[in-house]
Amino acid sequence: MTVRTEQAAAHPGDAAMTPGLPEYEVFAIRYATRPGSRSAFFMGGDPHDAPMPMDYYVWLVRGAGRVVVVDTGFGAEVAARRGRTLLRLPVEGLALLDVDAATVADVIITHLHYDHVGTFDSFPAARFHLQDDEMAYATGRHMRHKQFNHGYEVDEVVGMVRMVYKDRVQFHAGTAELAPGLSVHRVGGHTHGLQCVRVHTRRGWVVLASDASHFYEHFEKKRVFPTMFNVGEAVEGYDMLQSLARSPQHVVPGHDPLVMQRYPAVSPALAGIAVRLDADPVG
C-alpha cells in the first residue's frame, strides 16, 4: 500500500464527492457491549445520571481491490477481566462480511488501548498503521500513572513493539494518505497519538472518529470523555473531525450504540451486528 505522510493538523473536507477517487464501502461491526451511565462518560459528570450503554466496534473499508480493517478489538480474556460482554470475536464479525482475517494486508490501529488493538495477532499477514506519537506515549514516561495507563494492556503494547522489530508497523506522523481516498489523521486528546480515518464513499467523505469522539454528544456538544491526556487537543479535534467530513452527519463516533440505529444493516440477518456507513443514515 502506497503511503504519503506529512505533518498536518487537519485536511479540509470537501463539500461533496471528489471525482476520480474510489468510492469505498465502509462498515461498522459491533463485537461487544457494556452497561454504563451518563456520569461515567463525560468529564465532570452529568446532571442526568441516566443509563448510557457503550458499544464496541471494529470497522471495515473495502473497495478498489483493497480490504482495510480499522482496529482489532479485544478477546474473551480481556472481556472477562474488564467486565465487558463479548458478543463475538472481531474476526468472527469480519467473517460475516466475507473477510478472512488471515489474508488482510493492512490494519489501521487508531490507538493502542485494549479495545482497539487486542486481537492484532489474529491478522498474521497485516501491516499495522500507527502514529509515532502513540507508540512513544504507550511506551513512555506517562505510563507510570494509572490515569493514563489503565486503558492499555501491557502484553498488547509489548506485542506491537515485537511487530515493529518484524517490520510490520508502518508509522505515521500527522496526516498520511494510505491510498487514494483513504487517509489517517492524528487527533490526539484521548491519547497522545490517537488517529481518525477519512474515507471517500458514495455519499462523500466519511470520518471514522474512533475515540476522538466516543459518542455523538462528545463532538456535537464539545464535551469530553473522562479518560483524557490533552483536553485542548480533544476539543480542537472535534473541529478537525467535522472539517474532514462532508458534514457532521458523516462523522461516525467510536462507541455510540446509536450507530447501529442510524445506519442501515448490511442485511436483515446482520441487524444489530453490522451496518453500512457508506449509505445514508436511516434516521
C-alpha positions in Angstrom: 0.0 0.0 0.0 1.4 3.4 -1.0 1.8 5.8 1.9 2.4 9.5 1.8 2.9 11.1 5.2 3.1 14.8 6.2 2.8 16.8 9.4 -0.7 18.4 9.4 -3.3 19.5 11.9 -6.2 18.9 9.6 -7.2 18.3 6.0 -10.3 20.4 5.0 -13.3 18.2 4.0 -14.8 18.5 0.6 -18.4 19.6 0.2 -19.2 16.6 -2.0 -17.6 13.6 -3.6 -14.3 14.1 -5.3 -14.3 12.9 -8.9 -11.8 10.2 -9.8 -11.4 8.8 -6.3 -12.6 5.3 -5.4 -15.8 5.1 -3.5 -15.2 2.6 -0.7 -17.7 0.5 1.2 -17.4 1.2 4.9 -18.9 -1.0 7.7 -19.2 -0.8 11.5 -19.1 -4.2 13.1 -20.4 -4.4 16.7 -18.4 -7.0 18.7 -19.0 -6.2 22.4 -21.1 -4.0 24.7 -21.4 -3.0 28.4 -23.8 -1.0 30.5 -22.9 2.4 31.7 -24.3 5.7 33.0 -24.0 9.3 31.7 -22.0 10.4 34.7 -19.2 8.0 33.7 -18.8 9.2 30.2 -18.4 13.0 30.5 -15.6 14.8 32.2 -17.1 16.5 35.3 -20.1 14.0 35.3 -23.6 14.8 34.1 -26.6 16.1 36.0 -28.8 13.4 34.4 -27.3 10.2 35.6 -29.4 8.0 33.2 -28.3 4.7 31.7 -25.9 5.1 28.8 -24.6 1.8 27.4 -21.4 1.6 25.4 -20.8 -0.5 22.3 -17.5 -1.6 20.9 -16.8 -1.7 17.1 -14.2 -2.6 14.6 -14.5 -1.1 11.1 -14.0 -2.4 7.6 -13.1 -0.4 4.5 -13.4 -2.3 1.2 -13.1 -1.3 -2.4 -10.7 -0.6 -5.3 -9.1 -4.0 -4.7 -8.3 -3.2 -1.1 -9.5 -4.6 2.2 -8.5 -2.5 5.2 -9.5 -3.2 8.8 -9.7 -0.4 11.3 -8.8 -1.6 14.8 -8.9 -5.2 16.1 -11.0 -5.0 19.3 -10.5 -7.4 22.3 -10.9 -11.1 23.0 -12.5 -13.2 25.7 -9.8 -13.0 28.4 -9.8 -9.2 28.4 -13.6 -9.0 28.2 -13.8 -11.2 31.3 -11.2 -9.3 33.2 -12.6 -5.9 32.4 -16.3 -6.8 32.8 -17.3 -6.4 29.1 -19.9 -8.5 27.3 -18.2 -10.1 24.3 -20.8 -10.7 21.6 -18.4 -12.2 19.0 -14.7 -12.1 18.3 -13.8 -9.3 15.9 -12.5 -11.8 13.4 -15.9 -13.6 13.6 -17.7 -10.3 12.8 -15.4 -9.7 9.9 -16.1 -13.2 8.6 -19.8 -12.3 8.5 -18.8 -9.9 5.8 -16.7 -12.5 3.9 -13.4 -11.2 5.3 -10.7 -13.7 6.3 -8.5 -12.0 8.9 -5.6 -14.2 7.8 -5.5 -12.5 4.4 -5.9 -8.9 5.5 -2.9 -6.9 4.4 -3.5 -3.5 6.1 -4.8 -2.8 9.6 -5.1 0.7 10.9 -4.7 0.9 14.7 -6.3 4.2 15.8 -4.6 3.9 19.2 -3.2 1.2 21.5 -6.0 0.9 24.1 -7.1 -2.6 24.8 -10.4 -2.4 22.9 -8.7 -1.2 19.7 -5.6 -3.4 19.4 -6.4 -6.5 21.5 -6.6 -9.2 18.8 -3.9 -7.9 16.5 -2.3 -11.3 16.4 -5.3 -12.7 14.6 -4.0 -10.8 11.5 -0.8 -12.7 10.6 -0.3 -11.1 7.2 -1.1 -7.5 8.1 1.0 -4.4 8.3 -0.2 -2.2 11.1 -0.6 1.6 10.6 0.1 3.6 13.8 1.1 7.1 14.8 4.6 7.7 16.0 3.1 9.7 18.9 1.0 6.7 20.0 3.9 4.3 20.3 6.0 6.9 22.1 3.2 7.6 24.5 2.3 3.9 25.2 5.9 3.1 26.0 7.0 6.4 27.6 7.0 8.2 30.9 3.3 8.8 31.2 2.6 5.1 31.6 3.9 5.3 35.1 0.5 6.9 36.0 -2.8 5.0 36.5 -4.9 7.7 35.0 -3.0 7.3 31.7 -2.1 3.6 31.7 -5.4 2.0 32.7 -6.6 1.8 29.1 -3.6 -0.2 27.9 -2.8 -3.9 28.3 1.0 -4.3 28.7 1.2 -7.5 26.8 -0.5 -5.9 23.8 1.8 -2.9 23.8 4.8 -5.3 24.0 3.3 -7.3 21.2 3.1 -4.3 19.0 6.7 -3.5 19.8 7.5 -7.0 18.6 5.7 -6.2 15.3 8.0 -3.2 14.9 11.0 -5.5 15.2 9.4 -7.7 12.5 9.0 -4.6 10.2 5.2 -5.0 10.3 4.4 -1.5 11.6 4.0 1.5 9.3 4.5 4.6 11.4 2.8 8.0 10.5 3.5 11.5 11.8 0.3 13.5 11.5 -1.6 13.1 8.2 -0.9 10.2 5.8 -2.7 9.1 2.6 -2.7 5.3 2.6 -4.4 5.0 -0.7 -6.4 7.3 -3.0 -9.5 8.3 -0.9 -8.2 6.8 2.3 -6.1 8.6 4.9 -5.3 8.8 8.6 -5.1 12.0 10.7 -3.5 12.4 14.1 -6.1 13.9 16.5 -4.6 13.3 20.0 -6.6 14.2 23.1 -7.8 10.9 24.4 -4.3 9.5 23.9 -1.3 11.4 22.6 -1.2 9.5 19.3 -4.9 8.9 18.6 -5.8 9.0 14.9 -9.0 9.1 12.9 -9.7 7.6 9.5 -11.1 9.5 6.5 -12.7 7.5 3.7 -14.2 8.6 0.4 -17.5 6.9 -0.2 -20.6 7.1 -2.5 -22.1 9.6 -0.1 -18.9 11.7 0.2 -16.2 11.9 2.8 -16.9 9.8 5.9 -14.7 10.1 9.1 -14.3 7.2 11.5 -13.7 9.1 14.6 -12.8 6.2 16.8 -12.2 7.6 20.3 -11.7 11.1 19.1 -15.5 11.1 19.9 -16.8 8.1 21.8 -20.4 9.3 21.5 -22.2 11.7 19.1 -22.7 14.0 22.1 -18.9 14.5 22.5 -18.3 16.2 19.2 -21.8 17.7 18.9 -21.7 19.4 22.3 -17.9 19.7 22.7 -17.9 17.7 25.9 -15.0 15.3 26.6 -14.7 11.7 27.8 -13.1 11.4 31.3 -10.1 9.3 30.1 -8.1 12.2 28.5 -4.4 13.0 28.0 -4.9 16.5 26.5 -8.3 18.2 26.8 -7.3 21.0 24.5 -6.4 18.7 21.7 -9.6 16.7 22.2 -11.8 19.8 21.9 -9.8 21.1 18.9 -10.1 17.6 17.4 -13.9 17.9 17.2 -13.4 20.7 14.7 -10.9 18.6 12.8 -13.4 15.7 12.6 -16.0 17.9 11.1 -13.6 19.6 8.7 -12.5 16.3 7.3 -16.1 15.0 6.8 -18.6 16.1 4.2 -20.9 17.1 7.0 -21.4 16.4 10.8 -23.7 13.6 9.7 -20.6 12.0 8.1 -18.7 11.7 11.4 -19.0 8.3 13.0 -18.3 8.1 16.7 -16.3 5.2 18.2 -18.6 3.7 20.8 -22.2 5.0 20.4 -25.0 2.4 20.2 -26.9 5.0 18.0 -24.6 4.0 15.1 -26.5 0.7 14.9 -29.8 2.6 14.8 -28.8 5.5 12.4 -27.3 3.3 9.6 -28.9 0.5 7.6 -28.0 -3.1 8.5 -25.9 -4.9 5.9 -28.7 -7.5 5.7 -31.6 -8.5 7.9 -29.5 -11.3 9.3 -26.9 -8.8 10.4 -29.2 -6.4 12.1 -27.6 -5.2 15.3 -24.2 -6.6 14.2 -23.0 -4.7 11.1 -24.2 -1.5 9.4 -23.2 0.3 6.2 -21.6 3.7 6.8 -21.3 4.4 3.1 -25.1 4.5 2.9 -27.2 7.5 4.0 -28.5 7.4 7.6 -31.9 5.9 8.1 -32.9 8.2 11.0 
